[in-house]
Amino acid sequence: MHYEDSLEPDPSETGRPPQVPEKFWDPQMGAIRTDALLRAYQDLERRMHSMVKVPGDGCSDDEMCTFRRALGIPDSPDGYDIQTSHELLTSDPDINTRLHEAGFTPQQAQLVYDLAHDRVLPMIQQVTGEHDQRRHLDKLKDHFGGDARWGETARQVSAWGKANLPAEVYGALSRSAEGVMAMERMMASGEPAMGRAPAQREEAPSEAELKKMMQDPRYWKKRDPAFIEKVSSGFRRLYGEE
């Protein structure tokens, strides 16, 4: 007899039927251990009740609802409590409906919005900013007669603006084509007014008043030459240039 054969007793020698597992057989009584068999059955029954049946093709609506609820999927898209922190990414009913149809749990649906906030939104803002910059640049080149003339004008306007305007005013004007054009006009009309007696000159407005005047529609929208000159002259007098 081989050593390996001696490890497993022959069922015929113990009286155990081949189809009965050894753990359910009592060799002393020569009978099935019904208590062990019953416990195993009860444990299996508990496991069966705790399991959720995965619905297959042709399953009923009730079976599908039971399965989705077990996964945590709400009964309707309104069950999603989406939290967002940007006005462009508010909870969208159409998107939520599609997520619900695809079987997304609330956590998965929230993740979609979070990824849009972290990844998609910065890309949109970057593309929009680049588009606006190109649009303003093209407008300036067209206004000043091409790349070469605009390049020289840009250098002059930049130097003049930094030297003659408050930093916040220069920064605000340099962000748009209209603002750059306004600075160019201010620079072009920078010579002191001639033929005006000192007694006739108005009291120079303060820096705060000049900034307020720059917000007037006559300055930034209507481009009133007389009003623009008044603002330019005010800055020149304020900084001792006339």
VOLUM-519180 format. One record per residue (C-alpha): residue number from 0; residue in three letters; z, x, y. Coordinates in Angstrom, 2 decimals. Layout:
<pts>
num, residuo, z, x, y
NUM, ALA, Z, X, Y
...
</pts>
This chain:
<pts>
num, residuo, z, x, y
0, MET, 0.00, 0.00, 0.00
1, HIS, -0.92, 1.29, 3.42
2, TYR, 1.81, 1.71, 6.09
3, GLU, -0.10, -0.52, 8.53
4, ASP, -0.20, -3.36, 6.02
5, SER, 3.58, -3.35, 5.78
6, LEU, 4.00, -4.20, 9.49
7, GLU, 2.78, -7.78, 9.15
8, PRO, 4.33, -9.79, 6.31
9, ASP, 1.97, -11.73, 4.12
10, PRO, 2.35, -15.48, 4.87
11, SER, 2.04, -16.16, 1.17
12, GLU, 5.14, -14.06, 0.57
13, THR, 7.24, -15.87, 3.20
14, GLY, 5.89, -19.31, 2.50
15, ARG, 4.62, -19.65, 6.12
16, PRO, 1.30, -21.49, 6.36
17, PRO, -1.37, -19.26, 7.98
18, GLN, -1.95, -21.76, 10.85
19, VAL, 1.74, -21.74, 11.91
20, PRO, 2.68, -18.93, 14.36
21, GLU, 5.58, -16.79, 13.18
22, LYS, 7.78, -17.77, 16.16
23, PHE, 7.71, -21.38, 15.00
24, TRP, 8.61, -20.60, 11.36
25, ASP, 12.10, -20.40, 9.89
26, PRO, 11.82, -18.06, 6.88
27, GLN, 15.32, -18.84, 5.63
28, MET, 14.70, -22.61, 5.60
29, GLY, 11.09, -22.20, 4.67
30, ALA, 10.17, -24.81, 7.30
31, ILE, 8.74, -25.17, 10.82
32, ARG, 11.26, -24.65, 13.67
33, THR, 10.79, -28.01, 15.33
34, ASP, 13.21, -27.15, 18.17
35, ALA, 11.11, -24.12, 19.21
36, LEU, 7.92, -26.12, 18.84
37, LEU, 9.33, -28.94, 20.99
38, ARG, 10.46, -26.55, 23.73
39, ALA, 7.03, -24.93, 23.81
40, TYR, 5.38, -28.34, 24.11
41, GLN, 7.68, -29.42, 26.94
42, ASP, 7.02, -26.18, 28.83
43, LEU, 3.27, -26.66, 28.41
44, GLU, 3.53, -30.25, 29.65
45, ARG, 5.38, -29.13, 32.77
46, ARG, 2.73, -26.55, 33.47
47, MET, -0.03, -29.12, 33.00
48, HIS, 1.57, -31.52, 35.50
49, SER, 1.94, -28.78, 38.12
50, MET, -1.69, -27.73, 37.83
51, VAL, -4.39, -29.21, 40.06
52, LYS, -7.58, -30.14, 38.34
53, VAL, -10.62, -28.49, 39.86
54, PRO, -13.14, -31.29, 40.30
55, GLY, -16.53, -30.76, 38.78
56, ASP, -19.88, -32.41, 39.26
57, GLY, -19.69, -36.18, 39.35
58, CYS, -15.96, -36.27, 40.10
59, SER, -14.49, -39.30, 41.81
60, ASP, -13.51, -39.43, 45.46
61, ASP, -9.86, -39.70, 44.46
62, GLU, -10.07, -36.53, 42.42
63, MET, -11.70, -34.67, 45.28
64, CYS, -9.10, -35.94, 47.79
65, THR, -6.28, -34.85, 45.51
66, PHE, -7.78, -31.40, 45.13
67, ARG, -8.36, -30.95, 48.90
68, ARG, -4.84, -32.11, 49.75
69, ALA, -3.41, -29.66, 47.26
70, LEU, -5.23, -26.89, 49.12
71, GLY, -3.82, -28.08, 52.44
72, ILE, -7.06, -29.46, 53.87
73, PRO, -6.33, -32.39, 56.26
74, ASP, -7.78, -35.83, 55.54
75, SER, -9.91, -35.66, 58.71
76, PRO, -11.00, -33.10, 61.32
77, ASP, -8.38, -34.54, 63.67
78, GLY, -5.78, -32.92, 61.44
79, TYR, -6.67, -29.46, 62.77
80, ASP, -4.23, -28.31, 65.47
81, ILE, -6.40, -25.64, 67.10
82, GLN, -4.71, -23.35, 69.62
83, THR, -6.93, -21.55, 72.15
84, SER, -6.29, -19.45, 75.25
85, HIS, -9.65, -19.57, 77.04
86, GLU, -11.50, -22.44, 78.70
87, LEU, -14.74, -21.57, 76.89
88, LEU, -13.07, -21.84, 73.49
89, THR, -11.41, -25.24, 73.54
90, SER, -11.21, -27.18, 70.29
91, ASP, -14.66, -28.66, 69.61
92, PRO, -14.89, -31.91, 67.58
93, ASP, -18.36, -31.11, 66.22
94, ILE, -17.32, -27.65, 65.04
95, ASN, -14.12, -29.04, 63.53
96, THR, -16.15, -31.65, 61.65
97, ARG, -18.33, -28.95, 60.14
98, LEU, -15.30, -26.86, 59.21
99, HIS, -13.70, -29.90, 57.58
100, GLU, -16.84, -30.69, 55.59
101, ALA, -16.88, -27.09, 54.37
102, GLY, -13.29, -27.42, 53.14
103, PHE, -11.52, -25.18, 55.65
104, THR, -7.73, -25.28, 55.71
105, PRO, -5.97, -25.43, 59.12
106, GLN, -5.24, -21.70, 58.90
107, GLN, -8.88, -20.89, 58.15
108, ALA, -10.12, -23.15, 60.95
109, GLN, -7.76, -21.47, 63.42
110, LEU, -9.02, -18.08, 62.26
111, VAL, -12.59, -19.08, 63.20
112, TYR, -11.49, -19.76, 66.78
113, ASP, -9.38, -16.61, 66.91
114, LEU, -12.33, -14.48, 65.80
115, ALA, -14.54, -16.13, 68.42
116, HIS, -11.96, -15.26, 71.08
117, ASP, -11.56, -11.65, 69.92
118, ARG, -15.20, -10.84, 69.11
119, VAL, -17.70, -13.35, 70.50
120, LEU, -16.20, -14.03, 73.93
121, PRO, -16.18, -10.35, 75.05
122, MET, -19.83, -10.06, 74.00
123, ILE, -20.75, -13.15, 76.06
124, GLN, -18.90, -11.83, 79.10
125, GLN, -20.54, -8.42, 78.78
126, VAL, -24.04, -9.87, 78.45
127, THR, -23.44, -12.23, 81.38
128, GLY, -22.15, -9.41, 83.57
129, GLU, -25.09, -7.16, 82.72
130, HIS, -27.53, -10.01, 83.43
131, ASP, -25.95, -10.68, 86.83
132, GLN, -26.06, -6.99, 87.72
133, ARG, -29.76, -6.74, 86.82
134, ARG, -30.52, -9.89, 88.79
135, HIS, -28.72, -8.60, 91.90
136, LEU, -30.36, -5.18, 91.58
137, ASP, -33.85, -6.65, 91.20
138, LYS, -33.26, -8.83, 94.26
139, LEU, -32.17, -5.83, 96.33
140, LYS, -35.14, -3.71, 95.24
141, ASP, -37.50, -6.52, 96.13
142, HIS, -35.80, -7.09, 99.50
143, PHE, -35.85, -3.42, 100.54
144, GLY, -39.36, -2.66, 99.26
145, GLY, -39.04, -0.91, 95.92
146, ASP, -36.94, 1.60, 94.01
147, ALA, -37.31, 4.51, 96.42
148, ARG, -36.43, 2.64, 99.59
149, TRP, -33.62, 0.77, 97.89
150, GLY, -32.17, 4.04, 96.56
151, GLU, -31.99, 5.53, 100.05
152, THR, -30.66, 2.29, 101.57
153, ALA, -28.01, 2.00, 98.87
154, ARG, -26.76, 5.49, 99.66
155, GLN, -26.57, 4.76, 103.38
156, VAL, -24.94, 1.34, 102.99
157, SER, -22.39, 2.74, 100.55
158, ALA, -21.42, 5.57, 102.88
159, TRP, -21.26, 3.27, 105.90
160, GLY, -19.28, 0.57, 104.11
161, LYS, -16.66, 2.96, 102.77
162, ALA, -16.24, 4.53, 106.19
163, ASN, -16.18, 1.36, 108.29
164, LEU, -14.84, -1.50, 106.16
165, PRO, -11.50, -2.11, 104.49
166, ALA, -11.63, -1.27, 100.81
167, GLU, -11.16, -4.87, 99.68
168, VAL, -13.90, -6.10, 102.05
169, TYR, -16.32, -3.39, 100.94
170, GLY, -15.53, -4.13, 97.28
171, ALA, -16.14, -7.86, 97.73
172, LEU, -19.45, -7.39, 99.56
173, SER, -20.80, -4.75, 97.17
174, ARG, -20.57, -7.09, 94.17
175, SER, -23.54, -9.23, 95.19
176, ALA, -27.01, -8.75, 96.62
177, GLU, -26.14, -11.03, 99.55
178, GLY, -23.07, -8.94, 100.36
179, VAL, -25.04, -5.69, 100.31
180, MET, -27.67, -7.21, 102.60
181, ALA, -24.93, -8.31, 104.97
182, MET, -23.54, -4.77, 105.09
183, GLU, -27.01, -3.41, 105.78
184, ARG, -27.38, -5.78, 108.74
185, MET, -23.92, -4.79, 109.99
186, MET, -24.89, -1.13, 109.69
187, ALA, -28.23, -1.66, 111.44
188, SER, -26.58, -3.40, 114.41
189, GLY, -23.84, -0.80, 114.70
190, GLU, -24.74, 0.46, 118.17
191, PRO, -22.33, -0.64, 120.95
192, ALA, -23.47, -3.61, 123.02
193, MET, -25.07, -2.43, 126.28
194, GLY, -24.80, -3.89, 129.81
195, ARG, -21.48, -5.64, 129.37
196, ALA, -18.69, -4.94, 131.85
197, PRO, -15.28, -4.11, 130.45
198, ALA, -13.71, -7.15, 132.13
199, GLN, -16.11, -9.44, 130.32
200, ARG, -15.24, -8.12, 126.89
201, GLU, -13.21, -10.33, 124.64
202, GLU, -9.98, -9.16, 123.11
203, ALA, -10.67, -7.50, 119.78
204, PRO, -9.66, -9.76, 116.87
205, SER, -7.21, -8.45, 114.29
206, GLU, -8.21, -7.28, 110.82
207, ALA, -6.84, -10.49, 109.31
208, GLU, -8.93, -12.57, 111.73
209, LEU, -12.05, -10.55, 110.93
210, LYS, -11.53, -11.05, 107.18
211, LYS, -11.12, -14.77, 107.80
212, MET, -14.34, -14.80, 109.83
213, MET, -16.18, -13.18, 106.89
214, GLN, -15.25, -16.22, 104.79
215, ASP, -16.89, -18.53, 107.36
216, PRO, -20.19, -20.09, 106.07
217, ARG, -21.90, -18.87, 109.22
218, TYR, -21.30, -15.34, 107.96
219, TRP, -21.99, -15.41, 104.22
220, LYS, -24.19, -18.50, 103.84
221, LYS, -26.11, -19.29, 107.04
222, ARG, -26.37, -15.62, 108.04
223, ASP, -25.95, -16.46, 111.73
224, PRO, -27.03, -13.22, 113.52
225, ALA, -24.74, -13.79, 116.52
226, PHE, -21.74, -14.53, 114.33
227, ILE, -22.45, -11.54, 112.06
228, GLU, -22.70, -9.31, 115.13
229, LYS, -19.37, -10.65, 116.35
230, VAL, -17.73, -9.64, 113.07
231, SER, -19.44, -6.24, 113.05
232, SER, -18.46, -5.56, 116.65
233, GLY, -14.90, -6.60, 115.86
234, PHE, -14.65, -4.04, 113.06
235, ARG, -16.15, -1.33, 115.27
236, ARG, -13.66, -1.99, 118.05
237, LEU, -10.82, -2.27, 115.56
238, TYR, -11.56, 1.22, 114.22
239, GLY, -12.28, 2.74, 117.67
240, GLU, -16.05, 3.03, 117.28
241, GLU, -16.81, 1.30, 120.60
</pts>
